[in-house]
Amino acid sequence: MSASGEVRAAKVLTNYKDLAAAVLEGVRQLTDGAPAARAAIERVVHGTTLATNALLQRKGARTALLVTAGFRDTLELARESRFDIYDIDIELPSPLVPRKHVFEIEERVGHDGEVALPLREEQVKSVIRSMKEQKIEAVAVCLLHAFRNPAHERRVAELLAKELPGVPVSISSDVMPDIREYERASTTAANAYVQPAIRGYLDRLEAGLKGEGVEAPLSIMTSDGGIVSCATALRYPVRLIESGPAGGAIASAFYARETGIERTIALDMGGTTAKVCVIDAATPEQATEFEVGRVFRFAKGSGLPLKIPVIEMIEIGAGGGSIAGVSRLGLLQVGPDSAGSDPGPACYGLGGTAPTVTDADLSLGYLDPRYFLGGRMALDRDAAARAIEGQVARPLGISVARAAWGIHEVVNENMARAAKVHCLERGKDAREYALIAYGGAGPVHAYRVAQALGIKTIFYPVRAGVMSAFGFLVAPAAFEMVRADLSPLESADTARITAFLREMEIEGKKLVSTCGVPASKLSTEIEANLRFAGQSFELPVPVRGALGKAELAKIKHRFFELYQARYHRLSRDVPVEIVSWRVVVKGPRPKASIHFSKAADRKALKGRRKVFMPEAGAFVSCPVYDRYALGPGARLRGPAIIEEEESTAVVGPRAAIRVDASGNLWVRRP
């Protein structure tokens, strides 16, 4: 994005052998191979799925976990709750650290932070010698109640740094100083597990950028939508898990703010999964916990829990690469298994033979086999038809066209159902929202998803296929910290709390300033995580004034309002507890006046092709438009196919289509 607001985009396939090489190729394409243009770059922001993939594929470092004596099985025991209580053979995700690499340390800190048993340093050194013999590559330390008193963890880290130089160490009092022992151990272990891989990758990327003549510092997107320096990302790599999807949510919030959409549902459909995020008042909903690698059809509770700040979204196995097939009951099913991009859908011609959503979309006429990725990759329509015929159409006794539509319809219903549940769980009605569609496959499916949800307005941002990357450019530098401090709200020690909140603010400002944000432009937000006594989960409540009796009363009132809005019930006579405090330090949002490059010298109407429309129950002749040639103010009527390099928008009959001043499409269903 230039200083004037002009945005250029490039999209390249992932290079699984060298992830950094694909990024550098994108930089070369954006700068037309000109070294002078690369030298002029002032800011580079990056998001990566490397940490996610390391956790999913169990390809992280050989990690050791150090725990308080008696708590060796914390990761193995996990939680007693199960995502399917009737399945006696239930499979849960295996711990990142095998039991043989979990070491007990003789020490004990009480729940009040007082030392009950001093740390035995000689025993710690003995444990370190054992780790040396086992060639441990990363270490996580999670001692009991360290969030109340981190002294023992910090001393263990000092000993590890001395005895195991070069081996990264993560301590829970730094990574996740909050209550809930299992989640704290799981998160700290994950941070250590991915740290060496992230360090190696970012080091290579930084070196590669410098080799290309890019001198701008590298910044990284985190899962909660904030930008951090490379050094901060290396310290907390577990916070990068959802960095890509977070960019899409931030971009959706940007467009909601720019266009005046009060309420919107963001739909990000890529090659493997679809993510749905609810955005109210141009602000994505936030969460404090995320599950990665759900082992059972994306069921909640079947994944590895990570206690990290993250943008709240629901994820399902519905992407362009989702594989379709016929179940043992003779029913059509789509996903959650995916062909990914390697070998990919059958139509890619890269060795994939399973029918996928992309194969169905191609067979239905929604995709142009000669214009995929702007014509840089040809698709094989015959291969798509053969895959659907052999594995779906013939087993069901139907035509390829009906089978393709069935695949398309099932994946749409899966996404609509997930979005509806996500909204209902928050007391929201999806029909009162607009839909923003992005990702490579999002615009292809958004119209029918909106139809299933009863949504009338659909917004297709220009360059929808790279919108998550665009979100990186409009995200602020930010960092969030949390500190557990369980106490009754009404008798809280405000002087003590104010003191440690100030310490957290100072630390946050120090981290955010490494992104080059002047201290004068930093702002601080404080929240108290509250619950009714006896409950297990809490709600975040904003703190808007200096802590004292008056502000505590206001905090309690806000908690009642939020609780009532979420659960539609209230118990005013039950005491309210503080569980933890959250401090967010952030810089200003980057100012952007967006206008993408257009191709005014080309004709908007590219031609017509046969496209399946369920309203007609058949293939119909449908106009195909070049999105880059559609000028501001253009108005069209569906059915229509509107193509750009990274994605294609499919619009149903009688829908009204309008192009705004920035080239975005607004669709109103009849």
Secondary structure, 3 states (H helix, E strand, C coil): CCCCCEECCCCCCCCCCCHHHHHHHHHHHHCCCCHHHHHCCCCEEECCCHHHHHHHCCCCCCEEEEEECCCCCHHHHCCCCCCCCCCCCCCCCCCCCCHHHEEEECCEECCCCCEEECCCHHHHHHHHHHHHHCCCCEEEEECCCCCCCCHHHHHHHHHHHHHCCCCCEEEHHHHCCCCCHHHHHHHHHHHHHHHHHHHHHHHHHHHHHHHCCCCCCEEEECCCCCEEEHHHHHHCHHHHCCHHHHHHHHHHHHHHHHHCCCEEEEEEECCCCEEEEEEECCEECEECCEEECCCCCCCCCCCEEECCCEECCEEECCCCCEEEEECCCCCEEEEEEECCCCCCCHHHCCCCCCCEHHHHHHHCCCCCCCCEHHHCECCCHHHHHHHHHHHHHHHHCCCHHHHHHHHHHHHHHHHHHHHHHHHHCCCCCHHHCEEEEECCCHHHHHHHHHHHHCCCEEEECCCHHHHHHHHHHCCCEEEEEEEEEEEECCCCCHHHHHHHHHHHHHHHHHHHHCCCCCHHHCEEEEEEEEEECCCCCCEEEEECCCCCHHHHHHHHHHHHHHHHHHHCCCCCCCCEEEEEEEEEEECCCCCCCCEECCCCCCCCEEEEEEEEECCCCEEEEEEEEEHHHCCCCCEEECCEEEECCCCEEEECCCCEEEECCCCCEEEECC
